Amino acid sequence: MSREVSAARTPAGDQLPGALPEALRAELSAFRRDLHRHPELGNQEFRTTATLKERLERAGLRPRVLATGTGLICDIGTRDATADGRAVAAAPDRPLLALRADIDALPIPDTKTVDYASTVAGRAHACGHDVHTTVVLGAGLVLAELARTGALPRPVRLLFQPAEEILPGGASDAIESGALEGVGRILAVHCDPRVDAGRIGLRTGAITSACDRLEVELDGPGGHTARPHLTTDMVTAASRVALDVPALLARRVDARAGMAVTWGRLASGHACNVIPQHAELSGTVRCLDLDAWRRAPDLVHAAIDEIAALHGAKSQITYVRGVPPVVNEPVTVQLLHSAMAARRGEGAIEDTEQSLGGEDFSWYLEDVPGAMVRLGVHPPADPTHRDLHRGDFDVDEQAIKVGVELFTGCALLDGDLAD
């Protein structure tokens, strides 16, 4: 494979086909708002899947629902991509460029006062998956038109993946359903409320962290608060586990690995004068470094057992593997850079830092090269920043056009890369 996308072969933005037509831009905005009104949780995205399938079929394409029952894939530019068989790429037998979107929502209430607010109690698209989905759909519709005119240099696969928010993520199920068969490269966007709409953030190497789930149960003889010396003081034991385990791990792992244990729940006891027999903690383990992530289960188990035993408690640990870091491949990052520079100029690209958030897009990168790009969604004139996973999260819909044209640009320039 070529090690770079030549800048000399990157045309100016108005010379690169695949721009988003105004009529389609308006349709995509309405499509995104419809998804936003009807959020569905992981592996329950039946309406979302049906809506996508109908729109792609209306464009003459042949989407295929994943074996899990939600999510779908749809090829463009292959010999059997359309009913009439005419919309093929210039090189239909080359490996596909996959464009991935996650389609699930979060189990939190939508607190916005907009006409497209969620109509489902306790459910919201508060991570931008409605935008990711709309971007990939829009790119697919534009690329399908290019394929019909013979202007698509290589085939493309649209991948609408369910259950990204459920560890270890729906990517594994999508892969088992054949989502990567024939794929040579994969791209994804992720909304970033810290980046202004109209811009993207790029990074070579790790751009997210690994993320695992941790459940801890502590047990021991309880008793009267008047005689704690005859009991295992479970509240103290649980508190020490919560405080000391992260501190102990900080001395057993290279600080540059960025291993962080953060608790989200601690529960114990029912009465003020009773020392309980049981306590529970749950949280996440995050790692910036892939090697540290591989060692994390043994290190975390040992630290919890040591602290619990010091306080006379027996520990039972459930460590649920989540996702490794998303590690962006250099050639793919250069492809994204070249496409964005062609569309909006170098000034629309900024460096981005590695996030402690987890993303199951990482599982695809275990098998094929690819990259995730930060898609700016912050309204430039808005002084507030509404973070992800909050009920008031929203986006500047200019980001949809940016994402679509970034992906169509990549599909066109990816034809310059040797397999």
N, C-alpha and C positions, 0 to 999 in steps of 0.2 A: 504494500500500500504506500502511496506517496506520503511523505512526511509533512506536507504543508499544502495549503490551498494558495496558489500563487495570486498575489495582489494584482499582478498585471492582467490576470484573467477575470478580475472582478469588475463588471461594468458599473457605471454610475447608476444611481437608484432609478432614474426614469428610463433607463435602457434595459433593466432587468425585468422580464415579464413576471406575472404572478402577483401583481398588485391587487388589493381588495377592492372590487367594484362597490360603489356607493350603495346600490340597492341591496347587495349582499351584506354590507356592513350593518345596515338598518335591520335586516332579518336576523343577523347574528346577535345583535343587542337584544332583540325581542326573544330570541331563543334562550339566551343566557338568563334573562329575567324569568322566563317560564320555569327553567330549572331551579332558579333561586326560590320561586314560590312553592316548589314541590320537592324538597330535599328528601333523600332516602338514605338510610344507613347501609353499611357494608353488607353485601350479599343479599340486600333487599331492593336493589335498584331496578326493579322491573319496569316501572313507568319510564325511567330515564333511558333504559335500554331500548324499549319499544319506540320511544320518541326519536332516538338516534337512528334506529333501523329504518323507520318510515322515511326520514329525510334523506338518508343515503340511497334507499331504493328509488325514491322519487328522482334522484340524480342519475339513475340508470346503473347504480353500482350493486354489488352483491355482498352485503355484510353477512357475517356468520356469528351467531350468538355463541359465547363460550360454553363449554361443557358444564360449568357451574350454574348456568341458567341466567346469569346477569353479566353484563359486559359483552363486548363484541370486537371482532377484527374485520377490517375491510381493506382489500387490496385495490390499488389503482395502478394501471399500466402493465399488468400481467395479461397473458393471453386470454384468461378466463375471467377478467375482472368485471366485465360488463355483459349484459344480455346479448348485445350484438357482436361482441368480440372485437370491436374496432378501436376502442380507446386503449391502445397499448403504448408502452414506452419505446423510445428509440432502441433500447437494449433490454427487452422484457425478461431475459434470462439472467440478468445480473442480480446479485443479492439486493434485497429490498432495504430501503431506508425506512425505519419504523418511527412513527410519531406517536408518543404515548400520552394519554390523559387518564387521570383517575376521576371516578364519577360519583363517589360516595360523599355523604355529608356527615356532620357531627351531631352527637346527642346533647345539644345545648339550645336554649331558646334564642330566637332572633329578636333583638331588642330595637331594631331600627324602625323609624316611622317613614317608610317609603311604600309606594304602591306595589312593589314587587317583594315585599317582606314575606317570609315563610308563612304558609298557611297550615303547616303541620306543627302542632304543639311540641315543644322540646326538641325540635330538629332545625338545623340551620346549615347553610353552606357558608361556614365561617372560616374556611381555609382556602377558598378560591377555586375549589374543584369545578364549580360551574364555569369559571373562566377557562380553566385548563381544557375542559371538555369542548367548550365553544370554539376555542382556538384550533384544536385539532380538527373539529368538524369543518370549520371555515377553510382551513388549509386544504383539507381533502376535497371540498367542493371546487376550490380554485384549481387544484392540481388535476382534478378529473376533466375540467375544461381544457387545460393545457394538453392532457393526454389525447383528447379527441382531435387536436390539431397536430399531433406528432411532436409537440414542443417539450415533452417530459423526457429527460435523458435516461432515467432509470426508474424502475417501479418503486412504489411507496406503499407501506402498510399503515393504516390507521389502527391504533390499539386503544380501545376504551376499557380500562381496567377497573373492576370493582374492588371494594374493601381495602383501600390503602390505609385507612385509619385503624384497622384491626390487626394487631400483631399476630403472626409475623408478616401480615400483609397479603393482599390478593395477587401480588405479582407471581408468587410461586404457583398458584392455581392457573394463572394465565399461561405461564410457561408450560405447565403440564398439558394445557389445552392446545399447545402447538403455536403459541403466539410468536415465538422466535424462529420457527422453522423458515429457512430461507432468508433470514434477516442478516444483513452485514453491518448495520450501524443503527443506533437508536438514540432519539432525542426526546427531551421533555422540558416543559417550562414549569416553574413554580412561582406563584404570586409572591411578591415581596413588597410589603407596605412601607419599607424604609427607602425604596427607590421610586423616584417620580415616574409617572406614566410617560411613555415615550422613550424610556431608557431601559437598558438591561444591565444586569451584573453578571460577569463571567469570572470563572476561576478554574485553573488547571489543577488537577489533583483532588483531594478530598474537599467536598463542598458541604457535606452534612456529617453528622456523627452516627456512630452505631447507637442503637437504642434497644434495651431489653426491659422486660417487666419482672419485678421482684415481689414475692409475697412471703411473709415471715409469720410463723405462729410460735408463740412462746408459752410454755406450760410449767407449772410448779404448784406446790401446796400453798393455798391461800389461808386466810384466817382473819382474826380480829385486828383492827388497826391499833389496838392497845398492846398487842404482842407481836410486832413485826419480826422479832428475833426468832420466832417459831415458824416463820413462813418464808417463802420466796417472795420478796417484795416485788410483785410483778410490774407495778407501775414504774418503779425505779428501774427495773431491768429493761423494760421496753424503752424508757427514756434514754438509758445509756446506749442501747443498741442504736437508737435514732441518732444520737449525738456522736458516739465514739466510732462507729463503723466507718463513716465517711472520713473522719480524721485518721483512723488507722490505715485505711487504703491510701491516703495521700502520702504516707511514709513508705508504702510498699510498691508503689508504681511511679515510674518516671513522671514528673509533673508535666512534661511535654505531651504525655499521652492523653491528658485531659479527661481522666476517668472521674466521673461524678455520680455519686449515689444521692438521689433526692427523694425524700419521702412525701407522699401525697396523702397518706392516711395513717393514723395511729388510733387504735380503739382498745379500751380495757375497762372493766369494772362497771358496776351499776349503782353502788351505794357508797356514801361518804365514809362509812365506818367499817367497810369490808375490803380486805386486801384480796383482789381477784386471783383466780387460778389460771387465767388465760389472757393473752394479749395478742393483738394482730397489728402488723405494719405492712404497708404496701407502698411501692414507689418504682422508680426507674433507675436503670444503670445506663449511663451514656459515656461513650469513648470517642475521642477524636482520632485515635490511632487504631488501625486494623489489628496489629499484633496484640495490643493491650486488650482489645475486644475479645480475641480468641482465648486469652488467659483469664478474662473477667469472672466466669462462673466459679472457678476454683478459688480465686482470691477472695471473692465476696463470701462464698460459703465459709471459708476458714475464718474470716474476720467476724462474721456473725456468731459462729460457734464459740469463738474465744470470748467475746464480750458477754454472750448469754451465759456461758459456763461460769464466768467470773462472778456472776450474780445469782448463781444457783438455778438458772432456768434451762429447760430443755428446749432446743430450737428445732423447728421443722421448716425447711426452706423450699419454696417452689420458684425456680429460676426459669423464666420463659424466654427463650431466644427470640429476639425480634429481628432486627435488620442490621447489616454491616453498614459502614459509611458509603455514601455515594462518591465514587472516585472518578472524576472527569478525565477522559482520555485526551491527550494533547491535540491530536489531529482533529478530533471532533470539536474541541474548543475553538481551534483556528477556523474551522468551517463556520461555526456560529458567528465568530468575529467578522469574517469576510462577508457573510450574508447581511449582518446588521450594518456594517460599514457601507455596503452597497445600497441599502435601503435608506439609512438615516445619517450616515456619516460617522466618523470615529468619535465625535463628541457625544454620541448617544450610548456609548459603551463605558462602563466603569468596572473597576475591580471589585470583587465582593469577598467577604470573609467567610471562613468555615463556620457553619452554624452547628449548634448542639442539638438541633432538631433531627429526627430520624425520618427516613423516606425509603419505602420498599422498592423504589426505582433501582436501588443498589443491586437487587437480585438479577436484573437483566444484565447489568454490567459485569457480572460474574461469567457471562457466556459470550457477550458481544461488546465491542467498543461503543462508547457513547458518552453523552454528557447531559447534564441538567443546567438550565440557564435560569437566573433570577429575572422574572418579568416585573418591571416596575408598574405598580398599580396605585401609587399615592397621587391624589390630585395635587398638582404643583402649587396651586394657590391656597391650599388648605393647611392651616398651621398645626392642625391636630394629626396624630398618627394613630390609627386604629389597628392594633396588632392582630395577628392571626389567632384563631381559637377564642375569639371574643364575640359576644352576641351582636355587637354593633359594627363588626367588620364589614367593609364594603370597598368597592374598587372604582377607579376612573375607567370607564369602558373604552377609552382610547387604547387601553392595553390590549384589547381584543384584536384590533387592527394591527398593532405592532407585532403581536404574537403570530398572527396568520402570515403576515408578510415576511417575518423572520423564518418561519418554517418553509414557506414556498421558496424563499431565496436559497435556503439550505438544500432543498430538493433539486433545484436547478444547478447549483454549484457543486453538489455532491457528484454530479455526473463527470466532473473534472478529475475526481480521485480515481486512481488505479486500484483495482481490487487486489 
